Amino acid sequence: MIIGKPFVDFIVKHHPESSRRVSQPEALELLQAEHARGHLQSAWFKDAMGGRFYAICNCCKCCCLGIEAMVKYGTPMVASSGYVAQVDGSLCTDCKTCEDACPFEAIRVDGTASVNWEACLGCGVCVGQCPTAAMSLVRDERKGVPLDVRALAQEQAVG
């Protein structure tokens, strides 16, 4: 999902057969649907785009080359959200849904789910997929500062 001018204008002009404008409510609905499917959502910035936030990617762990590069080859492609997954053992039913859903292979289930802190990027896929609400995200300062899209938008408006 491409965000903001002039990026959206360029894509719609040059790829009219495969792109369209959406309203903010439509965009939020699409993002919620992708989250419900268990897709990883990430914000993208590039120097070539003026160092600006310009896209939200909705990645499936089965076919995303960025996730594959991280998991199989240890190539950093995604920064931590500033959060880490946490398990409520009293709610965990050992169903392994979180383990299967985790794009970074950070969760193992053996009697109850456990999170590998180093591998967890706080993406929240496990939280959205857990049928018993045993998974949550907690702020972890050791993981960095969370991205605040609203603050970035204000900085861009002022700058």
C-alpha positions in Angstrom: 0.0 0.0 0.0 1.6 3.2 -1.2 1.1 6.3 1.1 1.1 10.0 0.4 2.0 12.4 -2.4 3.7 12.3 -4.8 4.1 8.5 -4.5 0.4 7.6 -4.9 0.0 9.9 -7.9 3.0 8.3 -9.6 1.7 4.7 -9.1 -1.9 5.5 -10.1 -0.6 7.3 -13.3 1.9 4.6 -14.3 0.0 1.5 -13.2 -3.7 2.2 -13.7 -4.5 -1.4 -14.5 -3.2 -2.6 -11.1 -3.7 0.3 -8.7 -6.4 2.5 -7.4 -6.9 5.2 -4.7 -8.6 4.2 -1.5 -10.0 6.3 1.3 -8.6 6.2 4.8 -11.5 4.0 6.0 -10.9 1.6 3.1 -7.2 1.5 3.8 -7.8 0.7 7.5 -10.3 -2.0 6.5 -7.6 -3.6 4.2 -5.0 -3.4 6.9 -7.3 -5.1 9.4 -8.2 -7.8 6.9 -4.5 -8.5 6.2 -3.8 -8.6 10.0 -6.6 -11.1 10.4 -5.0 -13.3 7.7 -1.8 -13.4 9.8 0.2 -11.2 7.5 3.1 -9.1 8.8 2.6 -5.4 8.3 5.7 -3.2 8.0 6.3 0.5 7.2 8.9 1.3 4.5 11.3 4.2 4.1 13.9 4.7 1.4 16.5 7.3 0.8 15.3 7.4 -2.9 11.9 8.5 -1.6 13.3 11.5 0.3 13.8 9.4 3.5 10.0 9.5 3.9 7.6 6.8 5.0 6.0 5.8 1.7 4.5 2.2 1.9 3.0 -0.4 4.1 3.7 -3.9 3.2 1.4 -6.8 4.1 3.7 -9.8 3.9 2.9 -13.5 4.0 5.7 -15.5 5.6 5.4 -18.2 2.9 6.4 -15.9 0.0 8.0 -12.7 1.3 11.7 -12.6 0.3 12.4 -10.1 3.1 11.2 -12.5 5.8 13.0 -15.4 4.1 16.3 -13.3 4.0 15.9 -12.7 7.8 15.0 -16.2 8.9 17.1 -18.3 6.6 20.1 -16.1 6.1 20.2 -13.7 9.0 20.0 -10.6 6.8 18.3 -7.8 8.7 15.4 -6.5 6.6 12.9 -5.4 9.3 13.5 -3.4 12.5 11.9 -4.3 15.8 8.6 -2.6 16.6 9.9 -1.8 20.1 7.7 -4.5 21.5 8.1 -8.2 22.3 5.5 -11.0 22.4 4.5 -12.2 25.9 2.6 -15.4 26.8 0.0 -15.8 29.5 0.6 -19.4 30.4 -2.7 -19.6 32.2 -4.5 -19.0 28.8 -2.2 -21.0 26.5 -3.7 -24.3 25.4 -0.6 -25.6 23.6 -2.4 -25.3 20.2 0.7 -24.1 18.4 -1.2 -21.5 16.3 1.2 -18.8 17.4 4.2 -21.0 16.5 2.8 -21.7 13.1 1.9 -18.0 12.5 5.2 -16.4 13.7 7.0 -15.2 10.6 10.4 -15.0 12.4 10.2 -18.5 14.1 10.5 -16.8 17.5 7.9 -19.0 19.2 8.1 -22.6 20.3 5.3 -24.5 22.0 6.2 -27.4 24.3 3.6 -27.6 27.0 3.1 -23.8 26.7 4.3 -21.2 24.2 7.7 -19.5 24.8 9.2 -16.6 23.0 12.8 -16.3 21.8 13.5 -12.7 22.7 16.3 -12.2 20.2 14.2 -13.5 17.3 10.9 -11.6 18.2 10.4 -8.3 16.4 7.1 -7.5 18.1 5.1 -7.7 14.8 1.9 -8.9 16.6 1.1 -11.7 14.1 1.0 -14.2 17.0 -1.4 -11.9 19.0 -3.8 -11.6 16.1 -3.8 -15.4 15.5 -4.0 -16.7 19.1 -7.5 -18.2 19.6 -7.3 -17.9 23.4 -5.8 -14.4 23.7 -2.8 -15.9 25.5 -0.4 -13.7 23.4 0.1 -10.0 23.9 2.8 -7.4 23.0 4.6 -5.6 25.7 6.9 -2.5 25.3 10.5 -3.4 25.7 13.0 -0.5 25.6 15.8 -2.9 24.7 14.1 -3.4 21.4 14.2 0.3 20.4 11.7 3.1 20.1 8.4 2.3 18.4 7.6 4.0 15.1 5.1 6.8 15.6 3.5 7.4 12.2 1.5 10.4 13.4 4.7 12.1 14.8 6.4 11.4 11.4 3.5 13.0 9.6 3.7 16.1 11.8 7.5 16.4 11.2 7.0 16.2 7.4 4.2 18.8 7.5 6.4 21.2 9.5 9.6 20.4 7.5 
